[in-house]
Amino acid sequence: MEPVKYGVHDKPPFKRALPLALQQVLTIFAGTLSGALMLASGTGMNESETALVIQCSMFICCVASLIQCLGIPKLGIGARLPIVTSGSYTLVAPMVVLALNPKVGLSGTFGAALVGSLVLFLLGPIIIKYLYFLFTPTVTGSVVLSVGMCLMVSGYRHAVNGAPDSPEVLKCGLIALLTFLIALCFNTFAKGFLQNLSILIAIAVGYLLCVALNMVDFTPVQTAAAVSLPQPVRFGLSFQIGPIITICVVHIATIMENIGDTTSIVDSAEHRLPTKEELMRTMRGNGLSSMIAAVFNGLPVISSSANAGVIAMSGVPSRYVSALGGILMGLLSFFPKYAQVFALMPKPVLGGITLIIMGRIAASGINIVSMAPMTKRNLTILAVSIAIGIGGNYGLAYLSFLPETLVTLMTGIPGTALSAILLNVVLPKSEEDKSYHAQYAKNMIGEN
């Protein structure tokens, strides 16, 4: 029996859509919380403020995901693709630095994020419209490959519960391995709908095993509020030109991250590159969502990388399933007790799932790169961009002498993206390269 197949615009029956949506929520939940926690801890928020930022991050995920999945067609906002969003890690370091400046504070930081997101909303689509020919498969594929390889590190960290010297490390590692193998086996050998739910099954088994081994403390569930409403503008909004410019500069990197994540999702869903119009709508959707995020005390949003891996493994790229996942996140933001059950997912379980999902994303990046001829020029772009981005991500300890914002822009996913696009602009083209670029630009004009 073949796995159940649904297209981007198909609406699965609710009884199938619900577990598929839950699978997406479980996968992206930790990433959504991590960004909020990094922002809260970095800026010195107290316990109640941290809880509010986490709650708001889930509400923002709901609103932003609905904008991207369902869209506002008459305004050209939202990709109408299966995109679930989360806070952008790229903005964490700059926002923390700004917030710790007593002349800026949290109000100035969120004000800068609001204006910077407005600039992204207005200028992002224009950049896509006129520079889309630069985002070749070599460039976007390098970015997608970087997404998978850079975020894979977190999988190993979670697999050992962040403590490789702990006496519990072997137990944690075996749980991560078991979760990984269950997902792999169900995705490879299961039949029908069970294959689509391979990630959910692996998470459920791993979670229950950890409960049986007394590795989960449910005290936070008992102490969490039963019902709570997200509170907008908790820290105020103020506007200063310096912080606004800082956020706008960093948004250059998030444009490329958005292109990479959207490309990965479209490749997983329909085995093609996104059109110019899809990317422009995605950018407007993320710009609008990021403005809402700033009002609700959150990080500017970006397409969740993990969601692309879930789509690749489940084989169900329905945007309505992703929209339902966003709605579930929104409901959890109003009921903290239930949200805590998700938040307590054991790190080794999350680690095993993260590794297999990020592996699929990296493989998608390789597939995208292969869509272009492997000329000397393209190989140079690929080699240098991953050396700077992926290499820099693994060598962060040796770059500590540089300003933190510069390190953020020049390593990891942003570093890969910026170096790839720069090389694509400055490197000379052979006749084969010129022929391919001319055909690529012609195809893009024809699609739009």
C-alpha positions, -999 to +999 in steps of 0.1 A: +000+000+000+014+034-010+015+063+014-014+087+012-007+115-012-020+151-010-009+181-031-003+216-019-039+227-025-056+195-014-078+194+017-073+161+036-103+149+057-101+162+092-094+128+107-062+126+086-053+163+087-053+165+125-025+140+132-005+154+103-009+189+117+000+176+152+032+161+137+042+195+124+035+212+157+056+187+177+085+192+153+086+230+152+075+235+189+110+234+203+123+257+177+096+282+184+103+281+221+140+282+217+140+315+199+117+331+225+139+317+253+171+330+238+156+365+234+142+364+270+173+351+287+197+373+266+178+404+276+174+395+313+137+391+314+122+377+347+101+345+349+067+361+342+081+381+313+097+350+298+065+330+301+047+359+283+073+360+254+069+322+250+031+324+249+033+353+224+057+333+202+031+305+198+004+331+190+026+347+165+034+313+149-004+308+145-011+342+128+020+341+106+014+305+095-022+313+086-010+343+065+015+322+046-007+291+041-040+308+033-028+341+021-045+374+014-048+369-024-062+403-033-032+420-017-006+396-028+003+387+007+012+352+018+027+324-002-003+301-002+022+273+004+026+249+033+048+273+054+048+272+092+068+300+107+090+305+137+112+333+151+143+341+132+175+330+151+195+355+129+178+384+147+184+371+182+219+384+187+213+419+172+181+423+192+198+412+225+227+437+219+202+465+213+180+456+243+210+456+266+219+492+255+203+514+282+197+541+255+176+516+235+161+490+258+134+466+249+110+493+237+136+506+212+144+470+202+108+461+194+103+495+178+133+488+155+119+454+147+086+468+138+100+494+114+126+470+100+098+445+093+078+473+075+109+479+053+111+442+047+075+441+037+080+470+012+114+464-002+117+426+001+094+419-028+111+446-049+145+429-044+130+396-054+113+411-085+144+427-099+172+404-087+154+371-089+177+360-117+206+360-092+190+334-071+200+304-092+198+268-080+235+270-070+228+299-047+195+287-033+207+251-031+238+262-011+215+281+014+192+250+018+222+228+023+235+252+049+202+251+067+203+214+071+240+212+080+241+241+104+209+231+123+221+195+125+244+205+153+214+211+176+203+175+169+235+162+184+233+186+213+198+175+221+207+138+217+230+140+247+207+164+266+232+191+263+256+173+287+281+149+270+299+144+303+267+134+322+265+098+335+231+097+318+246+104+283+245+068+271+208+064+280+200+097+263+220+088+232+202+054+229+168+071+232+178+096+205+190+067+183+158+047+189+137+077+180+158+083+148+155+046+138+117+044+144+112+075+122+134+060+095+119+026+096+083+038+095+091+062+067+108+035+047+089+003+054+054+013+067+025+013+044-003+038+037-010+065+063+014+051+089+042+061+066+029+097+065+029+097+103+065+084+108+077+114+127+046+116+150+049+079+158+086+082+166+080+112+189+051+095+207+072+063+213+102+082+225+082+105+247+063+076+264+096+057+269+111+088+287+080+090+309+084+054+318+120+060+327+111+090+349+129+114+326+099+138+324+089+161+353+053+173+349+055+198+377+054+228+352+021+214+339+006+216+374+018+252+380+010+266+346-021+288+342-052+271+328-061+300+305-041+331+296-042+358+268-012+371+249-005+407+259+007+430+231+032+459+235+042+446+270+076+464+268+065+494+249+076+507+215+100+535+207+119+544+176+155+554+170+173+555+137+204+536+147+186+504+159+163+506+129+192+506+105+208+477+124+176+455+120+173+465+083+208+454+076+203+421+093+171+416+073+192+414+041+203+380+054+168+369+064+156+376+028+181+349+016+170+326+045+134+330+034+143+322-002+162+291+009+135+278+032+108+285+007+128+268-020+133+238+002+096+235+009+086+239-028+113+213-038+100+189-012+064+195-022+065+197-060+101+190-070+106+224-086+119+259-078+095+286-064+083+312-089+092+349-085+056+356-076+056+329-048+088+344-033+074+379-035+042+368-017+063+350+009+083+381+016+052+402+021+037+375+043+068+374+065+071+412+065+035+416+077+039+387+102+071+402+116+053+435+122+026+417+142+054+398+160+070+431+171+037+443+185+034+410+204+069+411+219+084+385+196+112+379+171+106+387+134+094+355+118+109+332+091+097+300+074+105+271+097+133+250+083+121+219+102+087+221+085+104+215+051+119+183+065+085+172+079+069+177+044+097+158+027+093+128+051+055+128+053+049+133+016+019+156+026+026+192+015-010+204+019-011+240+029-044+233+048-026+208+071+001+234+078-027+260+085-043+236+109-009+232+126-007+270+130-042+270+145-031+243+170-002+265+180-026+294+185-048+273+207-019+262+228-010+299+234-043+304+252-040+272+273-005+271+289-011+238+308-014+219+275+014+239+259+037+227+288+031+190+278+046+198+244+073+220+259+084+190+281+093+169+251+126+152+262+156+166+245+169+132+233+136+126+215+139+160+199+175+153+190+168+121+171+140+138+151+161+169+144+189+148+129+167+129+104+148+161+095+178+182+089+194+154+070+165+155+046+168+192+043+205+190+034+197+163+008+171+187-006+198+213-009+220+189-028+191+181-051+185+218-058+222+225-065+221+196-091+194+215-111+222+237-125+252+225-145+283+219-123+306+243-141+338+256-125+320+288-116+291+271-099+315+247-080+334+278-068+302+294-055+292+262-038+326+256-023+333+291-010+298+297+004+297+265+024+333+270+036+323+305+049+288+297+061+289+260+073+326+262+082+321+294+101+292+278+120+315+250+132+343+275+140+324+301+160+347+297+190+376+310+169+357+340+157+349+354+192+373+384+186+348+398+160+317+419+168+287+395+175+265+410+148+292+406+122+297+370+132+260+364+129+259+378+093+291+361+081+286+325+095+260+299+093+230+303+070+234+341+066+271+337+058+263+310+032+236+331+016+255+364+014+287+349+001+269+328-025+249+358-038+280+380-038+301+354-058+272+350-082+274+387-089+312+391-092+326+359-107+331+359-145+309+336-166+321+311-192+300+306-224+283+276-207+275+298-177+262+326-199+240+302-218+225+287-186+219+321-169+202+334-201+179+304-202+172+306-165+163+343-167+141+336-197+123+308-178+117+330-148+102+358-170+080+331-187+067+319-153+057+353-142 
